[in-house]
Amino acid sequence: MQLIKKTVLILTGVISGVTYSQTESDSNKIQLKDITVSFITSYYEQDGNHSPVTGGVGTEQLTNIAPAIIVNIPLDTIKSLAIDGGVDFYSSASSDNINNPYNDPNHVSGASSKDARSYINVGYKKKNNQKHSSKGFSVGISSEYDVTSGSVGFSLSKSSKDENRTFNVKAKYYLDHWRLIYPVELRNGTVSYLPTNLRHSLNFSTSGSFNLNKKIAASITADFVTQAGLLSTPFHRVYMQDTPIATIEKLPSLRLKLPIGVRTNIHINDLLKLRFFYRFYTDNWGIIGNTVNIELPIKIGNTVRLTPFYRYHTQTAANYFGEKNSFTTTSVFHTSDYDLSALTTQKYGLGINYQPLFGIGRMKGAFRKDKISMLKSMDLRYAYYFRSDGFKANIFTLGLNFTIPNRSINIK
């Protein structure tokens, strides 16, 4: 929670400093683009009966409430600052079974049944209008009960002179520091079952976008992800054929992922659009996946847009996955996490965007009483997710999007 308090103070100070300056009228000044602020909150609930905490059987019940804020601040005509932060509050019957070795339904909940993850990310971007390019940097940190993470990132973008074609390169490095919490029956105070508590992740992404004509735009994205170090979850149990005592999940210390995606946006008419996305995925653990996502934004009048959507995903199982009692003690790598199993998933739902021409509401500026801030638009989204192993989830999301008048700056 201290991280969130610091985030609020930083945002307040930055927005105040940016908006409250240079009030004098001057013909040599230009007005910068408005600051945008989005408040987003979501409620997520899931359930299933294949929890990896209890060896591939048992409840997967979890609820999560996740408020967040995203702020974009133009610093001048070519530089901008982006800040996002939030906190995830969750309650998990599955995680609570870390201390329940026999899956006792009368088990008294402990500290592991609830937790909160807080995070903040800061990004800086600078454009070069003459070269039609931009570059950016980012840093981030997140913290929860058993994991602390930090990240640094870099991005580069180059567009054609007519801006019909754009090429992007992004790289981001994550360092996760885990607190090794083993199942309660395997804690003897002397044995360390896993060789490290660090996870290194490097994500490298390239993409190209282009306009085929006035109505069709497309993009191609290729990512390369490498992860090294602790790739097992310390408190995931695995049950063997030849012993009644559980062991912990063990996975290789290196994973390479290669997702390739194609996206197409088609402007059918003034009232209807079609967004299509396909992704192929493969990794060195043996998983091959295919994903299709379709959205159909429909304009209702001048203020409302309805977006029904549907997503279908299928994948093969990882080489190291097995159901309860499918391994023997001679196996080097083993997991009963059904996220790594052969499965199909589907997600469908509806998004509603309400955006009147002159905004939903206006108010005096928080830091400049002569300026008008605006509640620009509101988004509401619901999705139902289910997969072939019986897992299901509901997701509700609400977003409020504001604009805050920026300052003016001198021009030479």
C-alpha atoms as one frame of an Amber mdcrd trajectory, in Angstrom:
protein
   0.000   0.000   0.000   2.927   2.346   0.568   3.776   2.007  -3.104   0.272
   3.121  -4.080   0.402   6.121  -1.737   3.696   7.177  -3.288   2.169   6.730
  -6.748  -0.708   9.074  -5.912   1.677  11.685  -4.510   3.913  11.497  -7.586
   0.953  11.801  -9.953  -0.480  14.732  -8.032   2.840  16.531  -8.010   3.559
  15.925 -11.665   0.099  16.925 -12.889   0.121  19.976 -10.623   3.544  21.036
 -11.843   2.621  20.533 -15.468  -0.751  22.280 -15.387  -0.048  25.126 -13.016
   2.419  27.335 -14.857   2.723  30.070 -17.462  -0.711  31.642 -17.182   0.129
  34.882 -19.006  -1.243  35.478 -22.501   1.515  35.582 -25.085   1.398  35.385
 -28.886   4.640  33.380 -28.788   3.074  30.550 -26.818   1.330  27.407 -27.941
  -1.110  25.286 -25.994   0.051  21.742 -25.434  -2.243  18.776 -25.930  -4.470
  17.887 -22.994  -3.331  15.538 -20.260  -5.336  12.318 -20.342  -6.202  10.346
 -17.223  -7.967   6.994 -17.184  -9.318   5.352 -14.041  -9.921   1.649 -14.613
 -11.280  -0.902 -12.210 -12.094  -4.537 -12.807 -13.691  -7.382 -10.915 -12.602
 -10.922 -11.767 -13.886 -14.212 -10.420 -12.923 -17.751 -11.383 -13.554 -21.328
 -10.361 -12.474 -24.800 -11.431 -11.361 -28.108  -9.948  -7.772 -28.560 -11.167
  -5.716 -26.427  -8.810  -1.923 -26.935  -9.146  -1.589 -26.035  -5.449  -3.240
 -29.364  -4.600  -1.652 -31.418  -7.363  -4.090 -30.865 -10.227  -7.229 -31.486
  -8.163  -9.199 -29.197  -5.873 -10.743 -25.762  -6.031  -9.384 -22.945  -8.186
 -11.739 -20.374  -6.668 -10.358 -16.823  -6.751 -11.697 -13.274  -6.813  -9.718
 -10.179  -7.743 -10.490  -6.446  -7.611  -7.998  -4.315  -9.533  -8.250  -0.504
  -9.560  -5.661   1.298 -11.706  -4.791   4.744 -13.065  -3.129   5.614 -16.380
  -1.825   9.139 -17.011  -0.313  10.543 -20.207   1.323  13.982 -19.929   2.638
  15.874 -22.988   5.735  17.703 -21.694   6.145  19.744 -24.870   5.426  19.260
 -28.563   7.708  16.199 -28.892   8.111  14.723 -25.394   5.582  12.923 -23.213
   5.462  11.101 -19.910   3.253   8.073 -19.217   2.542   6.769 -15.719   0.383
   3.832 -14.737  -0.076   2.244 -11.354  -2.538   0.239  -9.377  -3.178  -2.511
  -6.906  -4.751  -5.963  -7.252  -6.656  -7.253  -4.213  -7.361 -10.956  -4.404
  -8.866 -13.688  -2.308  -7.907 -17.240  -3.249  -9.181 -20.507  -1.819  -6.643
 -22.244  -4.033  -3.614 -20.433  -2.594  -4.933 -20.984   0.902  -4.402 -24.722
   0.363  -0.632 -24.217   0.475  -1.086 -24.903   4.178  -3.715 -27.612   3.702
  -1.858 -30.764   2.625  -4.870 -33.078   2.680  -7.342 -30.697   1.006  -9.419
 -30.635   4.204 -12.704 -28.722   3.560 -12.734 -27.642   7.232  -9.301 -26.062
   6.974  -9.102 -22.633   8.667  -7.997 -19.930   6.242  -4.561 -18.416   6.786
  -2.525 -15.503   5.474  -2.117 -17.052   2.021  -5.874 -16.822   1.332  -5.630
 -13.068   0.650  -2.989 -10.794  -0.814  -2.457  -7.563  -2.712  -0.114  -6.758
  -5.581   0.849  -3.117  -6.107   2.740  -1.758  -9.100   3.855   1.384 -10.899
   5.366   1.955 -14.341   6.838   5.170 -15.739   7.572   5.724 -19.422   9.189
   8.573 -21.363   8.785   9.113 -25.122  10.410  11.564 -27.509   9.450  12.165
 -31.136  11.633  13.312 -34.017   9.243  14.949 -36.465  11.883  15.429 -39.156
  12.812  11.739 -39.194   9.243  10.526 -38.501  10.532   8.466 -35.598  10.258
   8.185 -31.842  12.042   6.444 -29.009  11.044   5.668 -25.469  12.232   4.292
 -22.154  10.347   2.770 -19.233  10.928   1.475 -15.710   8.571  -0.388 -13.434
   8.271  -2.168 -10.111   5.673  -4.433  -8.522   5.399  -6.106  -5.145   3.256
  -8.760  -3.513   3.609 -11.234  -0.661   5.938 -13.697  -2.361   7.259 -11.879
  -5.468   9.015  -8.547  -6.049   9.642  -7.543  -9.660  11.462  -4.788 -11.507
  11.555  -3.976 -15.214  13.308  -1.704 -17.714  12.276  -1.206 -21.322  13.172
   0.495 -24.581  11.137   1.199 -27.713  11.864   2.605 -31.165   9.367   3.541
 -33.865   9.875   4.662 -37.476   7.136   5.797 -39.867   7.027   6.585 -43.562
   6.653  10.238 -44.623   2.954   9.744 -45.326   2.622   7.745 -42.061   0.910
   4.872 -43.869   3.616   2.456 -42.713   5.179   2.130 -39.264   7.858  -0.194
 -37.914   8.294  -0.746 -34.158  10.953  -2.428 -32.045  10.508  -3.006 -28.305
  12.615  -4.720 -25.671  11.825  -5.223 -21.993  13.711  -6.975 -19.228  12.108
  -8.265 -16.007  13.771  -9.485 -12.838  11.538 -11.378 -10.404  12.701 -12.143
  -6.869  10.655 -14.947  -5.327  10.171 -15.877  -1.721  10.370 -19.676  -1.829
   7.198 -20.797  -0.049   6.864 -24.584  -0.176   3.781 -26.682   0.709   3.488
 -26.903   4.482   4.315 -30.617   4.704   7.596 -30.111   2.813   9.044 -27.405
   5.047  11.716 -28.940   7.240  13.873 -25.836   7.516  16.942 -27.338   5.850
  16.019 -28.522   2.344  15.881 -26.125  -0.613  14.031 -27.903  -3.403  14.710
 -25.263  -6.053  18.198 -24.022  -7.057  17.395 -20.297  -7.301  14.770 -17.745
  -6.344  15.382 -15.418  -9.331  13.627 -15.311 -12.682  15.000 -13.366 -15.651
  12.714 -12.538 -18.577  13.608 -10.713 -21.793  10.845  -9.790 -24.237  11.859
  -8.611 -27.697   9.110  -7.532 -30.079   9.009  -6.270 -33.669   5.921  -5.121
 -35.515   4.965  -3.479 -38.747   1.676  -1.736 -39.487   0.423  -0.398 -42.783
  -2.698   0.942 -44.455  -3.710  -1.165 -47.444  -6.302   1.412 -48.485  -8.687
   3.885 -46.885 -10.742   1.107 -45.290  -8.248  -1.636 -44.407  -5.293  -1.449
 -42.007  -3.122  -4.393 -41.006  -0.184  -5.211 -38.761   2.204  -8.105 -38.200
   3.920  -8.753 -34.855   6.692 -11.199 -33.984   7.848 -11.627 -30.376  10.764
 -13.515 -28.932  10.609 -14.216 -25.203  13.314 -15.918 -23.186  12.954 -16.808
 -19.495  15.697 -18.216 -17.287  16.028 -19.155 -13.628  13.072 -20.084 -11.436
  10.299 -21.160 -13.814   8.614 -23.509 -11.345   6.140 -22.295  -8.737   7.425
 -23.385  -5.298   4.022 -24.199  -3.773   2.610 -26.232  -6.684   2.279 -29.867
  -5.615   2.718 -32.960  -7.809   1.543 -36.443  -6.743   3.472 -39.519  -7.959
   2.391 -43.078  -8.682   4.937 -44.700  -6.372   4.674 -42.586  -3.234   1.771
 -41.073  -1.278   3.811 -37.989  -0.336   3.592 -34.984  -2.641   6.626 -33.359
  -4.200   6.837 -29.907  -5.748   6.565 -28.858  -9.361   9.886 -28.876 -11.221
  10.343 -27.368 -14.669  13.387 -26.573 -16.839  15.286 -23.380 -16.035  15.041
 -22.088 -19.623  11.996 -21.336 -21.731  11.888 -19.814 -25.211   8.606 -18.515
 -26.605   7.778 -17.390 -30.146   4.347 -15.806 -30.760   3.568 -14.405 -34.228
   0.404 -12.377 -34.760  -1.534 -10.782 -37.615  -4.131  -8.067 -37.037  -6.570
  -6.544 -39.532  -8.978  -3.654 -39.018 -11.680  -3.210 -41.684 -13.880  -0.105
 -41.911 -17.062  -1.586 -43.362 -19.115   1.616 -43.202 -19.706   4.574 -40.888
 -21.576   2.372 -38.426 -19.653  -0.879 -38.513 -16.036  -2.059 -38.233 -14.390
  -5.473 -38.078 -11.266  -6.248 -36.056  -9.615  -9.603 -36.653  -6.572 -11.036
 -34.872  -4.755 -14.356 -35.300  -1.727 -15.562 -33.321   0.462 -18.630 -33.677
   2.487 -19.639 -30.613   5.229 -22.176 -30.013   7.840 -22.758 -27.306  10.621
 -25.180 -26.423   8.447 -26.899 -23.812   6.336 -28.486 -26.543   3.298 -26.179
 -26.516   1.832 -25.142 -29.869  -1.088 -22.745 -29.756  -3.479 -20.989 -32.119
  -5.646 -18.027 -31.172  -8.378 -16.204 -33.103 -10.030 -13.028 -31.838 -12.883
 -11.143 -33.537 -14.409  -7.809 -32.520 -17.294  -6.023 -34.247 -17.626  -2.381
 -33.093 -21.109  -1.065 -33.905 -21.865   2.656 -33.725 -25.234   3.526 -32.169
 -26.047   7.156 -32.872 -23.270   9.662 -32.233 -22.458   8.744 -28.653 -22.516
   4.971 -28.112 -20.423   2.164 -29.557 -21.186  -1.501 -28.825 -18.383  -4.015
 -29.337 -19.278  -7.707 -29.185 -16.185  -9.915 -29.203 -15.205 -13.571 -29.330
 -11.880 -15.315 -28.719 -10.990 -18.959 -29.389  -7.721 -20.589 -28.333  -6.356
 -24.113 -28.580  -3.012 -25.546 -27.477  -1.102 -28.796 -27.094   0.260 -29.925
 -23.728   3.738 -29.143 -22.461   6.162 -32.066 -22.441   6.260 -31.966 -18.633
   2.519 -31.915 -17.858   0.695 -34.827 -16.295  -2.445 -35.408 -14.251  -2.340
 -36.524 -10.629  -0.456 -39.835 -10.168   0.781 -39.901 -13.771   4.476 -39.423
 -12.858   6.991 -41.595 -11.003   9.787 -40.459  -8.712  12.294 -41.017 -11.528
  10.896 -38.097 -13.575  13.212 -35.083 -13.707  10.572 -32.513 -14.666   6.893
 -32.649 -13.732   3.879 -30.385 -13.286   0.134 -30.806 -12.805  -0.652 -27.188
 -13.706  -3.540 -27.383 -16.190  -2.450 -24.069 -17.740   0.203 -26.247 -19.412
  -2.212 -28.996 -20.475  -3.815 -29.647 -23.849  -6.959 -27.515 -23.870  -9.279
 -25.215 -25.742 -10.609 -21.941 -24.361 -13.321 -19.537 -25.400 -14.103 -16.009
 -24.303 -16.980 -13.849 -25.408 -18.605 -10.689 -24.195 -19.646  -7.130 -24.908
 -18.000  -3.735 -24.540 -19.916  -0.444 -24.351 -18.260   2.914 -25.016 -20.172
   6.112 -24.226 -18.506   9.222 -25.648 -20.661  12.313 -26.330 -19.175  14.933
 -28.636 -18.757  17.454 -25.809 -17.987  14.983 -23.055 -20.059  13.492 -20.278
 -19.340  16.144 -17.672 -17.206  19.234 -17.087 -15.620  20.600 -13.962 -13.241
  23.302 -12.855  -9.626  22.284 -13.174  -8.108  20.657 -10.102  -5.095  22.986
 -10.213  -6.213  25.790 -12.573  -9.598  27.248 -11.667  -9.838  29.032 -15.026
  -9.483  25.753 -16.937 -12.131  23.133 -17.556 -11.451  19.433 -17.014 -13.718
  16.935 -18.700 -15.004  13.419 -18.194 -14.526  12.526 -21.846 -15.863   8.985
 -22.096 -16.864   5.873 -20.178 -16.217   2.221 -21.018 -17.978  -0.823 -19.605
 -16.977  -4.367 -20.570 -18.068  -7.861 -19.592 -16.438 -11.150 -20.622 -17.191
 -14.783 -19.872 -14.266 -17.181 -20.158 -14.332 -20.972 -20.080 -12.090 -23.811
 -21.121 -12.331 -27.511 -21.837 -11.159 -28.675 -18.375 -14.145 -27.033 -16.658
 -12.403 -23.809 -15.609 -14.576 -20.692 -15.968 -14.341 -16.996 -15.152 -16.302
 -13.731 -15.260 -14.616 -10.372 -15.841 -16.245  -6.942 -15.366 -14.325  -3.766
 -16.290 -15.210  -0.091 -15.901 -13.117   2.753 -17.329 -13.507   6.533 -16.883
 -11.469   8.714 -19.222 -10.676  12.328 -18.379  -8.882  15.204 -20.054  -7.107
  17.928 -18.069  -6.011  21.176 -19.761  -2.252  21.338 -20.166  -0.031  24.397
 -19.929   1.175  26.628 -22.740   4.865  26.940 -23.629   7.042  29.516 -25.322
   7.998  28.912 -28.923  11.094  30.340 -30.610
